[in-house]
Amino acid sequence: MSPDSRLRERIADVFSGALHVDVPSADTDLFDTGVLDSLAFVELLLHLEREFGIKTSAHDLEMENFRSIARIAEFVMARG
């Protein structure tokens, strides 16, 4: 398993364990499908910061960075 796929799996675990949502695939659009709304988005950010030891700022909060598990993985890798 590649580091990228392990990271995607860990992010999927955040969704299922912390947010109680199962995401069908790493490329599922989290906003268009209703998986993420504004409240769930804030909760996701908190869990990502705890799980991966990253910090986010208002500058980082472009919706495109969080549209799918694959994009979230890229965001986390860029800050890790």
N, C-alpha and C positions, 0 to 999 in steps of 0.2 A: 504494500500500500504506500503510495507516494505521500510526502509531507502535506501536499496540497489536499489530497483526499482525506487524510486524517484530520486536517484542520476543518474541512467542510463537515466531517462527521461530528466533530466537537461542537461546531456551531449548531448543527441540527439537534444535538443533545441539549443545547441551551434552549432551543425552541420547545422541545418536547418536555424537558424536565422543569425548566423555570417558568416558561410561558404556557405550558400545557397545550401546545399546538404541534401537530405533525405536519411537516412540509413535504409534499409529494416528491420533489426533486430539488437539486441544487440550483436549477435554473428557473424555478417557479417564481413568478413576479409576486412578491409579498404584499405589495400595495394593491395591485389590480385584483388579486384574489381575496382581499380583505383580511389576510393573515395579520398584517400590521396596520393599525390605526395610530393616531397620535399618542394615545396612552400606552399602547403596547410598544411603540417605538422607543419611548422614554425608558420603559422597563427593560427593553432589549439592550439599550446603551449601558445601563447600570450593570447588567449581567455580563456584557462583553468586557467592560472595564475590570470587573472582579475576576472573571475566568481567565482573561488573557493578559492582565496587568497593563492595559493600555489606557491612555487618557484621551478623551475627546473634547474638542472645543466647539464653539458655535461655528467656526470656520469649516469644521469637518462635516457638518450636518447636512450635506447635500443628499437629497433623497436617492439619487442615482447610486451612491455608495452602498445603499442598504436595500436595493430593489430585489436582490436574490441572495441566497446563501453563498453562491459563487462570488458575487460582488463584495459581500461582507468579508469573505475569506481574503480577498485581495486587499481590502481596507485594513484588516487585522495584520496581514503580512507586512504591509507598508509601514506599520507603526511598531512592529515587534522587533 
